[in-house]
Amino acid sequence: MGNPFYRILNLLLFRKLSMISVMVFNIKFYYFYGHFLRLDFMAFEKGNHFAGLNI
């Protein structure tokens, strides 16, 4: 594993996976709070992932 190419590839793959997991978490969070606190329309209007946090 001393090959720098593999290290770069690993890093890129890890970062992409972590980005995807953060996106999935945001979407789940969003739908949960949208259903229970009726913030889904507000969040949709604002168009950002963290609109559900602005309580």
Protein Blocks (a to p, Z undefined) as FASTA:
>chain_A
ZZmklmmmmmmmmmmmmmmmmmmmmmmmmmmmmmmnopmmmmmmnopaklmmmZZ
